[in-house]
Amino acid sequence: MGKTIVVKQIGSPIRRPKIQRETLKGLGLNKMHRTRELEDTPSVRGMVNSIPHLAVIIEEKGE
């Protein structure tokens, strides 16, 4: 595995559009303040950038 990023959920999916809730599930986030370490790919970055009010990148790890 190459570079990784740590993503943290900062917002609640309650009363959000279905596509935003599904994006959180796709990132593996489902509860407030949970973190996940994911591979740093353009698709993962795009998912995080599409919901900046719900999830943020808190750390970038290199090799």
Rosetta constraint file for C-alpha pairs under 8 A:
AtomPair CA 1 CA 39 HARMONIC 7.28 0.50
AtomPair CA 2 CA 39 HARMONIC 7.15 0.50
AtomPair CA 2 CA 40 HARMONIC 7.68 0.50
AtomPair CA 2 CA 62 HARMONIC 7.07 0.50
AtomPair CA 2 CA 63 HARMONIC 6.20 0.50
AtomPair CA 3 CA 39 HARMONIC 6.21 0.50
AtomPair CA 3 CA 40 HARMONIC 5.50 0.50
AtomPair CA 3 CA 60 HARMONIC 7.60 0.50
AtomPair CA 3 CA 61 HARMONIC 5.83 0.50
AtomPair CA 3 CA 62 HARMONIC 4.69 0.50
AtomPair CA 3 CA 63 HARMONIC 6.01 0.50
AtomPair CA 4 CA 37 HARMONIC 6.49 0.50
AtomPair CA 4 CA 38 HARMONIC 5.50 0.50
AtomPair CA 4 CA 39 HARMONIC 4.43 0.50
AtomPair CA 4 CA 40 HARMONIC 4.75 0.50
AtomPair CA 4 CA 60 HARMONIC 6.12 0.50
AtomPair CA 4 CA 61 HARMONIC 5.20 0.50
AtomPair CA 4 CA 62 HARMONIC 6.56 0.50
AtomPair CA 5 CA 37 HARMONIC 5.66 0.50
AtomPair CA 5 CA 38 HARMONIC 5.49 0.50
AtomPair CA 5 CA 39 HARMONIC 6.32 0.50
AtomPair CA 5 CA 40 HARMONIC 5.73 0.50
AtomPair CA 5 CA 57 HARMONIC 6.69 0.50
AtomPair CA 5 CA 58 HARMONIC 7.64 0.50
AtomPair CA 5 CA 59 HARMONIC 5.68 0.50
AtomPair CA 5 CA 60 HARMONIC 4.43 0.50
AtomPair CA 5 CA 61 HARMONIC 5.88 0.50
AtomPair CA 6 CA 35 HARMONIC 6.53 0.50
AtomPair CA 6 CA 36 HARMONIC 5.57 0.50
AtomPair CA 6 CA 37 HARMONIC 4.41 0.50
AtomPair CA 6 CA 38 HARMONIC 6.32 0.50
AtomPair CA 6 CA 57 HARMONIC 5.77 0.50
AtomPair CA 6 CA 58 HARMONIC 5.72 0.50
AtomPair CA 6 CA 59 HARMONIC 5.06 0.50
AtomPair CA 6 CA 60 HARMONIC 6.39 0.50
AtomPair CA 6 CA 61 HARMONIC 7.98 0.50
AtomPair CA 7 CA 35 HARMONIC 5.44 0.50
AtomPair CA 7 CA 36 HARMONIC 5.36 0.50
AtomPair CA 7 CA 37 HARMONIC 6.39 0.50
AtomPair CA 7 CA 38 HARMONIC 7.39 0.50
AtomPair CA 7 CA 48 HARMONIC 7.96 0.50
AtomPair CA 7 CA 55 HARMONIC 6.67 0.50
AtomPair CA 7 CA 56 HARMONIC 5.63 0.50
AtomPair CA 7 CA 57 HARMONIC 4.49 0.50
AtomPair CA 7 CA 58 HARMONIC 5.92 0.50
AtomPair CA 7 CA 59 HARMONIC 7.39 0.50
AtomPair CA 8 CA 29 HARMONIC 7.90 0.50
AtomPair CA 8 CA 33 HARMONIC 6.06 0.50
AtomPair CA 8 CA 34 HARMONIC 5.67 0.50
AtomPair CA 8 CA 35 HARMONIC 4.32 0.50
AtomPair CA 8 CA 36 HARMONIC 6.63 0.50
AtomPair CA 8 CA 55 HARMONIC 5.52 0.50
AtomPair CA 8 CA 56 HARMONIC 5.50 0.50
AtomPair CA 8 CA 57 HARMONIC 6.36 0.50
AtomPair CA 8 CA 58 HARMONIC 6.61 0.50
AtomPair CA 9 CA 29 HARMONIC 6.55 0.50
AtomPair CA 9 CA 30 HARMONIC 7.99 0.50
AtomPair CA 9 CA 31 HARMONIC 7.27 0.50
AtomPair CA 9 CA 32 HARMONIC 5.64 0.50
AtomPair CA 9 CA 33 HARMONIC 5.12 0.50
AtomPair CA 9 CA 34 HARMONIC 5.69 0.50
AtomPair CA 9 CA 35 HARMONIC 6.58 0.50
AtomPair CA 9 CA 54 HARMONIC 5.74 0.50
AtomPair CA 9 CA 55 HARMONIC 4.30 0.50
AtomPair CA 9 CA 56 HARMONIC 6.61 0.50
AtomPair CA 10 CA 32 HARMONIC 6.08 0.50
AtomPair CA 10 CA 33 HARMONIC 5.72 0.50
AtomPair CA 10 CA 53 HARMONIC 7.27 0.50
AtomPair CA 10 CA 54 HARMONIC 5.18 0.50
AtomPair CA 10 CA 55 HARMONIC 5.35 0.50
AtomPair CA 10 CA 56 HARMONIC 7.11 0.50
AtomPair CA 11 CA 32 HARMONIC 6.50 0.50
AtomPair CA 11 CA 53 HARMONIC 6.33 0.50
AtomPair CA 11 CA 54 HARMONIC 4.13 0.50
AtomPair CA 11 CA 55 HARMONIC 6.75 0.50
AtomPair CA 12 CA 31 HARMONIC 7.62 0.50
AtomPair CA 12 CA 32 HARMONIC 6.45 0.50
AtomPair CA 12 CA 54 HARMONIC 6.62 0.50
AtomPair CA 13 CA 20 HARMONIC 7.33 0.50
AtomPair CA 13 CA 21 HARMONIC 5.65 0.50
AtomPair CA 13 CA 54 HARMONIC 7.38 0.50
AtomPair CA 16 CA 20 HARMONIC 6.47 0.50
AtomPair CA 16 CA 21 HARMONIC 6.79 0.50
AtomPair CA 17 CA 21 HARMONIC 6.67 0.50
AtomPair CA 18 CA 22 HARMONIC 6.16 0.50
AtomPair CA 19 CA 23 HARMONIC 6.14 0.50
AtomPair CA 20 CA 24 HARMONIC 6.43 0.50
AtomPair CA 20 CA 51 HARMONIC 6.74 0.50
AtomPair CA 21 CA 25 HARMONIC 6.44 0.50
AtomPair CA 22 CA 26 HARMONIC 6.07 0.50
AtomPair CA 23 CA 27 HARMONIC 6.34 0.50
AtomPair CA 23 CA 47 HARMONIC 6.48 0.50
AtomPair CA 23 CA 51 HARMONIC 7.95 0.50
AtomPair CA 24 CA 28 HARMONIC 6.38 0.50
AtomPair CA 24 CA 29 HARMONIC 5.27 0.50
AtomPair CA 24 CA 30 HARMONIC 6.61 0.50
AtomPair CA 24 CA 55 HARMONIC 7.92 0.50
AtomPair CA 25 CA 29 HARMONIC 5.43 0.50
AtomPair CA 25 CA 30 HARMONIC 6.15 0.50
AtomPair CA 27 CA 36 HARMONIC 7.82 0.50
AtomPair CA 27 CA 44 HARMONIC 7.52 0.50
AtomPair CA 27 CA 47 HARMONIC 7.67 0.50
AtomPair CA 28 CA 36 HARMONIC 6.97 0.50
AtomPair CA 29 CA 34 HARMONIC 6.49 0.50
AtomPair CA 29 CA 35 HARMONIC 7.22 0.50
AtomPair CA 29 CA 36 HARMONIC 7.24 0.50
AtomPair CA 30 CA 34 HARMONIC 7.54 0.50
AtomPair CA 38 CA 44 HARMONIC 7.72 0.50
AtomPair CA 39 CA 44 HARMONIC 7.51 0.50
AtomPair CA 40 CA 44 HARMONIC 6.59 0.50
AtomPair CA 40 CA 45 HARMONIC 7.03 0.50
AtomPair CA 41 CA 45 HARMONIC 6.28 0.50
AtomPair CA 42 CA 46 HARMONIC 6.00 0.50
AtomPair CA 43 CA 47 HARMONIC 6.26 0.50
AtomPair CA 44 CA 48 HARMONIC 6.34 0.50
AtomPair CA 45 CA 49 HARMONIC 6.02 0.50
AtomPair CA 46 CA 50 HARMONIC 6.06 0.50
AtomPair CA 47 CA 51 HARMONIC 6.86 0.50
AtomPair CA 48 CA 52 HARMONIC 6.27 0.50
AtomPair CA 48 CA 55 HARMONIC 6.17 0.50
AtomPair CA 48 CA 56 HARMONIC 6.57 0.50
AtomPair CA 48 CA 57 HARMONIC 7.58 0.50
AtomPair CA 51 CA 55 HARMONIC 6.16 0.50
AtomPair CA 52 CA 56 HARMONIC 6.05 0.50
